[in-house]
């Protein structure tokens, strides 16, 4: 069985992965002590994106938006968790 996904996912995946690589590179070279915290959203993106693609063969606008820029939503959520951790366990 050959797996094929909808062609509209291709530009969204390319943009999402490029955005993620640029952001990880920037954090690695500028603030390497924050870099481990960005690996959690990276793992979440790598797990959730294939699930979205497999579950929705015909993508909606929300699916394409999550594949395209979902990584930043995971980063924002991770930043909130790290800040809450810093406040409570200071």
Secondary structure by P-SEA (a helix, b strand, c coil): ccccccccaaaaaaaaaaaaaaaaaaaaaccccccccaaaaaaaaaaaaaaaaaacccccaaaaaaaacaaaaaaaaaaaaaaaaaaaac
